[in-house]
Amino acid sequence: MDFLIASAARALASGDPLGALNHVSLRSDAAALALRGIAMAQLGDLLRARTLLRGAARAFGPKDAVRRARCIVAEAEIALASRDLGWPEKALDAARATLQAHGDAVNAAHARQLKARRQLLVGRPDAAEATLAGMDLASLPWASRAVQELIATGIAMRRQQAKAARAALARAELAAVHSGIATLMAEVQSASLALNTPAARLVDAGGDRPVLLDEIEALLASGALVVDASRHAVRGAETAISLAGRPVLFALARVLAQAWPGDAPREALIEQAFRTRYFDETHRARLRVEMGRLRAAMRGVAGIAATKRGFALKVPGARPVALLAPAASDEDPQQGALLAVLADGELWSSSALALALGASQRTVQRALDALAESGRVQPYGQGRARRWLLPPVPAFATSLLLPDVVPAN
């Protein structure tokens, strides 16, 4: 490998994309294309980066399997950064297997981390944890260790485990400092900000107030009956009942939790569950049916008693009841979930948001349009190229840190 290629690779590994481009910006051989592609990705020009990396992969040819695999891994990270969640996961798995078979353990680990990050992004923390299981962090460079700990932080936050999240974030910060890479340290700071931002609003007998993840963890461990509007679930001491696919039942549970320890009027239950202010005996009959279904779903966690004017929750053992509402939007839970995802500052397509939230694209689009009207999100581009993010526009940051794209021959 010639001196310019070696110098560019070292600059990229240290997080200096401009320095790398100074060495290879005028070259068009395969190795230079690969390095230019990753440099452009680190600078935020993801479209140009993907074009360069695809050109590099073609130029390397089938005989350069390792270097082709490294280009595929870099392209997968670009897809992740641009929220192209439909990028083929099998291609990443094949590239990782090639790297592992040829002894490139560092980049093979990087490929596993990318897969785990995608799984975490689409709401599969258990799969992400399984993907990372068994990795030897001690054998990885500091940058890779920092990325791994950031993923562990995200997994813990998804599970509402604040103590584990803070421990992983502290390890990520230490590794990022040792790496000396400014963009990675900024990513750690961004994760720290998210961890110290209210994750929900707690509505209980004491009022309505924002709460951090630490308080949510303590609440869930207290044995209280928690109606979680962010996850559309009812959670007891050792049981979690998902109502994500049953919006009417969840709406009823939410109104009952807000009314506890009193009862909820039938009029309020009908209005929230059936989205109408005008009702008759058919609505009352339907309410009785749906309340029976909710009573069956919550059996063993809480009971529901009919009262003179409506219904009330009956919790065994005199345990308290609390409602966790989305921190950003009380009007529409879907809007709150969208704002939580968009809080990472990246550009998202409506299809990627739908995949990440497990909702239909049309439902997500309606929520985005409503948020855009109130100025809480901004669209960029037109048609299929349209992307969404929170205003104001942040600087685009990515942790594209694929080490040693071109081997030292």
N, C-alpha and C positions, 0 to 999 in steps of 0.2 A: 504494500500500500504506500502511495507516494506521500510526500510531506504535507501537501495542502489538504489532502483527504484526512490524514491523521489529525491535523490541527483543527479542522472543522468538526471532526467527531468529538475531540476533546472539548471544544467550545460548547457543543450541544449538551454534552454530559454535565457540564458545569452550569447550564442554564443561560448561555450567552448566544442566542440565535443570530444577533447581528454580527458577532465575531465570526460565527460559522459562515455566514453569507459572504463576508469579506474574502474568505478563502476560496469559495466554490461558485460564486454567483455567475461567473462567465463560462462555466464548464457545463457540458451536456452529456457526459458519460454517465453510466448507470449509477455509480457510487455517488457522484455529485448530485444527480437528480434526487436520490434518496435523502441525502443530507439537506438539500435545499427544501425538499418537501416538509421535513420535520421542522426546519427553521421557520418556514412560513406558517406552519401550524402553531408553533409557539408564539408567533407574532399575531395570530388571530385570523389570518387569511386562509380559512379552512377549504374553500373551494379550490384555490390555487394549489394548496398543499395536497389535496386528494389527487388532482391532475398530475402533479409531479411524481407522487408515489406510485400511481398506476403506471406511469411511463417508466419509472425505475424498475418496477417488477417485470414489465415486458422486456426491458433492456437486459436485465440480468439473465433471463432465459432459464430453462429447466435445469441446467447444470449447476446453477448457483442456488440450490434449494434453500440454504440457510438465509441468504440475503433476500431472496424472494419472500420467505416466511417473515422476516423482520419488516419488510414493507407492508405485508398484509396486517401484521399486528399494529403498525403505526396507522394504517388506514382505518382499522377498527377503532382506534382511540379517537381519530378524527370524527368518525361516525357517532361515537358516544358523546363527544363534546358538542356536536351539532344536533344532538338528540335525534339522530336517525336510528331509532330503535328497531327498525326492520332489517338492519344490516345482518347478513347471514352468520349466525353463531357457529355453524359447522365449519366455515372457512377459518374462523379464529381457532377453533379446536384443532383443526388439521395443522395450522401454522405452529401452534404450541407443541403438538406432538413432534413435528419436524425439528423444532429448536431443541426440545428435550433429547431427542435421539442423537443429535449432533453435539451434545454437551454444552449448549448455550443455556445454562440453568437460569441466569439472570433474566434474560428476555422471555424464557418460558414462564417464569414466575410473573413477569409483567403481563403476559397474556392471560394468565389465570386471574390476576387482579382486575383486568379489564372485564372479563366475563362476570366476576363477582360484582363489580360496580354496576353493570347493566342489570343484573338480577336484583340488586338492591333498589335500583331506580324504578323498576316495574313492580316493586312491592313483594319481593320474594327473599326476605332476610334469611330464612332457613337455608334456602338454596345457595345464597351467597356465602354463608358460613361454611357449608359443606364444600364449596369450591375452594375455599382457602384452607381447609383443614389439612394439617400435616406439613405445611410449608415451613421450611427452616429459615426463620428470619435472620439468624446470626450469620448466615452465608450470603445475605443480600447486601447491596450497598445501602447507605443511609437513606437515599431518596426512595428506594423501593420499600424500606421499612416504614417510612413516613406515610406513603400511600396506603400500605397495608393497615396501619393503625387508624388512618382516616376512614377506611372502609369499616373497620371494627367499631369506630365511633358512630358511623351511620347505622350499622346494624343495631347497636344498643339504643340509639335514639328511636328507631322504628319500633323497638320493643318497649319503649318508655322506661328504660333502665338508665337513669341519670348517673348513678354512681359508676357503673361500668363505662358509660360514655365519657365521663370526665377522666377516668383513669386512662382510657385509650387515647384521648386527646392530649393528655400530658405526655404520653410516650411519643405521639406523632410530632408534638412540638419539639421535643428533644432531638428526634431523628432529623427533622427539617432543619434545625439549627446546625447540626453536624454536617448536613449535606451542603449548606451554604447557598442554596438555591432560593432566590428571593421570591419567585412565583409560588414555590411550594410553601414557604413560610406564610405568604399571603393567604393561601388556601386554608392553612391551619387556623389563621386568624378569622377567616370567614366562618369556618366550622365553629369556632369558639363563640362568635357573635350569635350564630343560630342557636347554640346551646344555652346562651344566656338571654335569649329573647322569649317572651311569654309564648308558651306552646298552645295554650287554650284559655278559655274563661271558665271559671268555676262558679256555677250557680247552685246555691244551697240555701239553707235556712239563714245563713249569715250574710247573704247578699250576692252580688255579682262582681267578680274581680278577676284580673288576669293572673295566671299562675305559670311558674316555670316548670320544666320537666321534673326537677327534683321534688316539687310539691305533688305533681301527678303520681310519681312513683310512691311517695309516702301515702297518698290517698288510696291507691290501689292495694297497698299492703295493710291498710287499716281495717279491712273487712267491710268497708262501706259498700252499698249498692251503687254502682256508678253507671249512669247512662251516658255513653261516649258518642257524641254527635260527630266527632271526626272519623270514627271507624264504624259508625252505625251498629253499635253493639251494646249489650247490657252485661255488665261484669260484676260478679259476686266475689266472695272470698276466694274460691278456687274454681270458679266456673265462668266462662265467657260465652255468651249467646250472641251469635252474629245475626243481625237483621238487615244486612247489607242488601239482600235481594228481596226484602219485604218492606218497602218504604211506608206503607200504610201502618203496619204494626210498629215500626220505629217511631213514626210521628205520634202515635198514641202513647208509646212509652215515654217520649220526650215531654209531652204535655203532663202526663201523670207525675213525672219526676219534678217538673217545675212547680206543680201544685202541692207536692208533699211538704209537710205532714197532713195537709188538708186534702180535700177531694177536688177533682177537676170537673167543671160543669159539662154536661153533654154538648151544649152549644159550642164550647171551646174545642172539645175533642172532634166534633164533626167538622168544624171550620178548618182545623189544622190537618186532619187526616184526609178529608175529601175535597179540600180546597174550594169550599163554597160557604157563603154566608146565608144562603137561602135553602132551607131544608124542610122536610116534611116527615111523615111517619116512615116512609121508605128508608130515609137516611138513619132514623133511629133504629130501625130493624137491622140495617147493615152495620151500624155501630155495635149492636149486641153481638152480631156474628164475628166481627173483627176482634172485639174484646175477648170473646171466647177463644179465638185463635192465639191472641197474645197471652192469655192466661195459660194455655197449654204450652206455649213456647217457653214461658218463664217458670214453669213448674219446677220446684226445688230451689229456686233462687228468691222468688217473691210471689206473693199472691195479689189478686186484684179483687176488691170488694165493691159491690154496687151500693151506692148511697142514694139518698132521696133526690139529690140533684145531679148525680153523675157517678163517677168511679174514683177509687182511691187505691194507692199502693199499700200493701200490708207486708212489711219486711220482718222475717223472724228474728228474734233476739234483740229487738229494738235497735237494730243497726241503722245508722244514718243513710240518707239518700242524697246523692249529688249528681248534678248534670255537668258534663264537660262539653262546652260549646266551642266551635272553632274561634280562634283568637281574632280572625280578621273580619268575619262576616256572619252576623247572626240572622240576616234575612234569608240566606240560601246556603245550606251546608255545602252544596257543590261549589259555590263561589269561594267559600273558605278553604276547601281542599285545593282548588286551583291556585289561589294566592299562596298557599303554603308551598306548592311545587315550584311556582314561578319565583319564589324568594331566593333561589340559587343564582339569579341574575343572568341566566343563560337564555338563548333564543329557543323557543319551543314551537313545534307545529301542533295543530289541533289534534292530528292523529296520534302523535307521540304522547300528548297529554291524556288522551282517551285511554291509551294503552297503560300509561302509568297509574291512572286512577281506576281502571277497571270499569269505565263507563262508556256509553255509546258516543261516537264522535258528534252526533247531532246534539246530544245533551250538553257536551262540553262546549260546542260552538255557541249554543244559546247563552250559557253562563259567561263565556268570553265576551259576547256582544254586549251583555248587560254590564259587565265590568268596564268595557271600553267606553260605554256611554257615560259612566261616572268618572272616567279618567283614571281608573286604578290599574289598568293594563294598557299597553300600546301595541298595535299591530305594525309589522314591517313587511313590505313586499305585497304581491298580489297573487291571487289564485292558489295553485299548489305550492308556490314558493313562500306563502305568507307564514310569518313566524310571530310569536307573542312574547312579551317580557314586561317586567315591571318598570315604570318610569321612576327616576330618570335613567337614561341609558348608562349602564356601568361599563367600565373598561373590560373587554373580553379577556378572561384569564383561563388558561388551561394548564393542566399538569402533564403535558406531553413530554415525558422524560425517558423515552426509549433509549437505553444506553447502547453505545457502540453499534450503531446501525450497520456500519461496514467493518468487517473483521480485520484484524491486523495480520495480513498475510506475510 
